[in-house]
């Protein structure tokens, strides 16, 4: 790995999408981290930069002192340990490797434990849902979701949807920032998300991501979602916001997004992590996920 030179790291730009998608496709993972749009949206927030090493892409999030599991064919545990040691010795990075896939850990656990602390937590599992289930909402456990959707359509029969475009992106951004401000002004999590939202809406015309907007009869935005393909059978929902003053709007935008993707033959939707937040965890579990995508972290042994 003679080309592992920390001076060669470069910021993630839109023009890097082709090489990232090519490398992501090799393993066809469903992880939200394995979606170039997601990486691009958050790259300024986390100061994510990358280099190519032995045909793989190594992404470091310098703002949080962590590295993403290399993109492409697997490195051996010894090679991973060398990479992390090199980065630590350079004083450029001294943290953990995140988004380590479960099959890799299962295959190499004994060797990994020679070099790393191996840990996992439900806090950073991805919630994977069946698009069909989110459209049909069958069963007693989803009865409340169905009722809220029926109430919304009864209360707002003139509500309509439209696609996210360059023209309406500034309006969507202002709506999203307003919702975040109402939820909890000044928290680090929402401040970071605001940065990612700015980057997203400023590049709508150049992205492979798309969005769906829900408006009430008078034209006011009351909900939106932004999403894009992650792998052969899964889309990732990057952002979803709804105005709580419009009862049922959250459930409606969720169902409309699933319906759009289901008609395309998409099997799964990744709605990302709950970050260990109790309210978010309850909300995500309330939609009966198909499964939780388990991922690991590798830390340096001191």
C-alpha positions as CSV (number, residue, x, y, z in Angstrom):
1,X,0.0,0.0,0.0
2,X,2.7,2.4,-1.0
3,X,0.1,4.9,-2.2
4,X,-1.5,5.3,1.2
5,X,-0.5,9.0,1.5
6,X,-2.8,11.1,3.6
7,X,-1.8,14.2,1.5
8,X,-3.7,12.7,-1.4
9,X,-7.1,12.9,0.3
10,X,-9.6,14.9,-1.7
11,X,-13.2,16.2,-0.9
12,X,-16.1,14.2,-2.2
13,X,-17.6,16.0,-5.3
14,X,-20.4,15.3,-7.7
15,X,-17.9,14.3,-10.3
16,X,-16.8,11.4,-8.1
17,X,-20.2,9.7,-8.4
18,X,-19.2,7.4,-11.2
19,X,-16.3,5.8,-9.5
20,X,-18.2,5.5,-6.2
21,X,-21.2,3.8,-7.8
22,X,-18.9,1.4,-9.6
23,X,-17.2,0.4,-6.4
24,X,-20.4,0.2,-4.4
25,X,-21.9,-2.1,-7.0
26,X,-19.3,-4.8,-6.4
27,X,-20.8,-5.9,-3.1
28,X,-24.4,-4.6,-3.8
29,X,-24.9,-3.6,-0.1
30,X,-28.1,-2.1,1.2
31,X,-26.4,0.1,3.8
32,X,-27.3,3.8,3.6
33,X,-23.6,4.6,3.7
34,X,-23.3,2.7,0.4
35,X,-25.2,5.4,-1.5
36,X,-23.2,8.1,-3.2
37,X,-25.9,10.7,-2.8
38,X,-25.9,10.2,0.9
39,X,-22.2,10.5,1.0
40,X,-22.3,13.7,-1.0
41,X,-25.1,15.3,1.0
42,X,-23.2,14.9,4.3
43,X,-19.6,15.2,3.1
44,X,-19.2,18.9,4.0
45,X,-20.8,18.4,7.4
46,X,-18.4,15.6,8.3
47,X,-15.4,16.8,6.2
48,X,-15.5,13.5,4.3
49,X,-12.6,13.1,1.9
50,X,-11.2,10.0,0.1
51,X,-8.3,8.4,-1.7
52,X,-8.0,5.3,-3.9
53,X,-6.0,2.5,-2.3
54,X,-5.3,-0.8,-4.1
55,X,-8.4,-0.4,-6.2
56,X,-10.7,0.5,-3.3
57,X,-11.9,3.9,-2.0
58,X,-11.0,4.9,1.5
59,X,-13.3,7.6,2.9
60,X,-12.4,9.5,6.1
61,X,-14.8,11.6,8.0
62,X,-12.2,13.9,9.5
63,X,-14.7,16.0,11.5
64,X,-15.6,13.0,13.6
65,X,-12.2,11.2,13.4
66,X,-13.5,8.1,11.7
67,X,-13.1,6.1,8.5
68,X,-15.7,4.3,6.5
69,X,-15.3,0.6,5.7
70,X,-13.3,0.7,2.4
71,X,-15.5,0.8,-0.7
72,X,-14.9,-2.1,-3.1
73,X,-13.6,-5.6,-2.6
74,X,-12.8,-6.6,0.9
75,X,-9.4,-5.9,2.4
76,X,-8.1,-8.6,4.8
77,X,-8.2,-7.7,8.6
78,X,-4.4,-7.3,8.6
79,X,-4.6,-4.8,5.7
80,X,-7.4,-2.9,7.5
81,X,-5.2,-2.7,10.6
82,X,-2.3,-1.4,8.5
83,X,-4.5,1.3,7.0
84,X,-5.8,2.4,10.4
85,X,-2.3,2.4,11.9
86,X,-1.0,4.5,9.1
87,X,-3.7,7.0,9.5
88,X,-3.2,7.1,13.2
89,X,0.6,7.5,12.9
90,X,0.0,10.5,10.6
91,X,-2.1,12.1,13.3
92,X,-4.7,12.6,10.6
93,X,-7.1,10.1,12.1
94,X,-7.3,8.2,15.4
95,X,-10.8,6.9,15.5
96,X,-12.9,3.9,14.4
97,X,-13.9,2.2,11.1
98,X,-17.7,2.3,10.7
99,X,-20.2,0.6,8.5
100,X,-18.5,-2.8,8.6
101,X,-20.8,-5.3,7.1
102,X,-22.0,-8.3,9.2
103,X,-20.9,-11.0,6.6
104,X,-17.3,-9.6,6.8
105,X,-17.3,-9.8,10.6
106,X,-18.8,-13.3,10.6
107,X,-16.1,-14.5,8.1
108,X,-13.1,-12.9,9.8
109,X,-14.1,-12.4,13.4
110,X,-11.2,-14.4,15.0
111,X,-8.6,-12.5,12.9
112,X,-10.4,-9.1,13.4
113,X,-10.2,-9.5,17.2
114,X,-6.4,-9.8,17.0
115,X,-6.3,-6.2,15.7
116,X,-9.4,-4.4,16.6
117,X,-12.1,-3.9,19.2
118,X,-15.2,-5.2,17.4
119,X,-18.5,-3.7,18.5
120,X,-22.1,-3.2,17.3
121,X,-25.2,-1.4,18.5
122,X,-28.8,-1.1,17.4
123,X,-28.2,2.7,17.4
124,X,-26.6,2.4,14.0
125,X,-28.6,-0.4,12.4
126,X,-30.5,0.6,9.3
127,X,-34.2,0.0,9.2
128,X,-35.2,-1.9,6.1
129,X,-38.9,-2.0,5.0
130,X,-40.8,-3.8,2.3
131,X,-42.2,-1.3,-0.2
132,X,-45.3,-3.4,-0.5
133,X,-45.9,-3.4,3.2
134,X,-45.5,0.4,3.4
135,X,-48.1,0.7,0.6
136,X,-50.7,-1.7,1.8
137,X,-50.3,-1.2,5.6
138,X,-52.0,-4.5,6.3
139,X,-52.5,-5.8,9.8
140,X,-53.7,-4.6,13.2
141,X,-50.3,-3.1,14.1
142,X,-50.5,-0.7,11.2
143,X,-54.2,0.2,11.7
144,X,-53.4,3.6,13.2
145,X,-51.3,4.5,10.1
146,X,-54.2,3.6,7.8
147,X,-56.7,5.7,9.9
148,X,-54.4,8.7,9.9
149,X,-54.1,8.5,6.1
150,X,-57.9,8.2,5.7
151,X,-58.3,11.2,8.0
152,X,-55.8,13.3,6.0
153,X,-57.5,12.6,2.7
154,X,-60.9,13.4,4.2
155,X,-59.7,16.7,5.7
156,X,-57.5,17.7,2.7
157,X,-59.2,16.3,-0.4
158,X,-57.4,18.9,-2.6
159,X,-53.9,18.0,-1.5
160,X,-51.6,17.2,-4.4
161,X,-48.1,16.0,-5.1
162,X,-45.3,17.1,-7.3
163,X,-41.7,16.3,-8.1
164,X,-38.7,18.0,-6.5
165,X,-37.1,20.3,-9.1
166,X,-34.6,23.1,-9.3
167,X,-37.4,25.6,-9.3
168,X,-39.1,24.4,-6.1
169,X,-36.0,23.3,-4.2
170,X,-35.5,26.7,-2.4
171,X,-39.1,26.5,-1.1
172,X,-38.6,22.9,0.1
173,X,-35.3,23.9,1.8
174,X,-37.1,26.7,3.7
175,X,-39.9,24.3,4.7
176,X,-37.3,21.8,6.0
177,X,-35.3,24.4,8.0
178,X,-38.5,25.7,9.5
179,X,-39.6,22.2,10.6
180,X,-36.2,21.5,12.1
181,X,-36.4,24.8,14.0
182,X,-39.7,23.8,15.4
183,X,-38.5,20.4,16.5
184,X,-35.5,21.4,18.5
185,X,-33.6,24.6,17.6
186,X,-29.9,24.5,18.0
187,X,-29.3,20.8,18.6
188,X,-26.1,19.4,17.0
189,X,-28.0,16.7,15.1
190,X,-30.4,19.1,13.4
191,X,-27.8,21.7,12.8
192,X,-25.8,19.0,10.9
193,X,-28.9,18.0,9.0
194,X,-29.5,21.6,8.0
195,X,-26.1,21.7,6.5
196,X,-26.8,18.5,4.5
197,X,-30.2,19.9,3.4
198,X,-28.5,23.0,2.0
199,X,-26.0,20.9,0.0
200,X,-28.9,18.7,-1.3
201,X,-31.2,21.5,-2.4
202,X,-28.3,23.5,-3.9
203,X,-27.5,20.6,-6.3
204,X,-30.9,19.2,-7.2
205,X,-30.4,19.7,-10.9
206,X,-27.1,17.7,-10.8
207,X,-28.2,14.8,-8.6
208,X,-29.4,11.3,-9.4
209,X,-31.6,11.7,-6.3
210,X,-35.3,12.6,-6.6
211,X,-38.0,14.0,-4.4
212,X,-41.7,14.1,-3.8
213,X,-43.6,17.1,-2.4
214,X,-47.0,17.1,-0.8
215,X,-49.0,20.4,-0.9
216,X,-52.3,21.3,0.5
217,X,-55.0,22.8,-1.7
218,X,-53.8,26.3,-1.4
219,X,-50.3,25.4,-2.5
220,X,-48.5,25.3,0.9
221,X,-45.9,22.6,1.3
222,X,-46.8,20.3,4.1
223,X,-44.4,17.3,3.5
224,X,-41.6,16.1,1.3
225,X,-39.2,13.2,0.9
226,X,-35.9,12.9,-0.9
227,X,-34.7,9.4,-2.0
228,X,-32.4,7.5,-4.4
229,X,-31.3,4.0,-5.4
230,X,-28.7,2.3,-3.2
231,X,-28.4,-1.1,-4.8
232,X,-30.3,-3.5,-7.1
233,X,-33.4,-3.8,-4.9
234,X,-33.2,-1.0,-2.4
235,X,-33.8,2.8,-2.3
236,X,-32.7,5.0,0.6
237,X,-34.9,7.8,2.0
238,X,-32.4,10.6,2.7
239,X,-34.8,13.1,4.1
240,X,-38.5,13.2,5.1
241,X,-40.3,16.1,6.7
242,X,-43.9,16.8,7.5
243,X,-45.9,19.6,9.1
244,X,-47.4,18.2,12.3
245,X,-50.3,20.7,12.0
246,X,-51.6,18.6,9.1
247,X,-52.5,15.4,10.9
248,X,-51.6,12.4,8.8
249,X,-49.2,14.2,6.5
250,X,-46.2,12.2,7.7
251,X,-48.0,8.9,7.0
252,X,-49.2,10.1,3.6
253,X,-45.7,11.2,2.3
254,X,-44.3,7.9,3.6
255,X,-47.0,5.9,1.7
256,X,-46.7,8.0,-1.4
257,X,-43.0,7.5,-1.6
258,X,-43.4,3.7,-1.1
259,X,-46.1,3.6,-3.7
260,X,-44.0,5.4,-6.3
261,X,-41.1,3.0,-5.7
262,X,-43.2,-0.1,-5.5
263,X,-44.6,0.6,-9.0
264,X,-41.1,0.6,-10.3
265,X,-40.4,-2.9,-8.8
266,X,-38.3,-1.7,-5.9
267,X,-38.4,-4.3,-3.2
268,X,-37.0,-2.5,-0.1
269,X,-36.7,1.0,1.4
270,X,-33.9,1.9,3.8
271,X,-35.0,4.5,6.3
272,X,-31.6,4.7,8.0
273,X,-30.8,4.6,11.7
274,X,-32.6,5.8,14.8
275,X,-29.3,7.2,16.4
276,X,-30.4,5.7,19.7
277,X,-33.1,8.4,20.1
278,X,-36.1,6.8,21.9
279,X,-38.8,8.7,20.0
280,X,-37.2,8.0,16.6
281,X,-36.8,4.3,17.5
282,X,-40.4,4.0,18.4
283,X,-41.5,5.7,15.2
284,X,-39.3,3.5,13.0
285,X,-40.4,0.3,14.8
286,X,-44.1,1.4,14.5
287,X,-43.9,0.8,10.7
288,X,-42.9,-2.9,11.2
289,X,-39.5,-3.1,9.5
290,X,-38.8,-6.2,7.4
291,X,-35.4,-6.4,9.2
292,X,-32.7,-4.3,10.8
293,X,-29.5,-4.2,8.8
294,X,-26.8,-5.0,11.4
295,X,-23.4,-3.2,11.0
296,X,-20.3,-3.1,13.0
297,X,-17.5,-0.8,14.1
298,X,-13.8,-1.6,14.4
299,X,-11.7,0.4,16.9
300,X,-7.9,0.4,17.5
301,X,-6.6,-1.7,20.3
302,X,-4.7,0.5,22.7
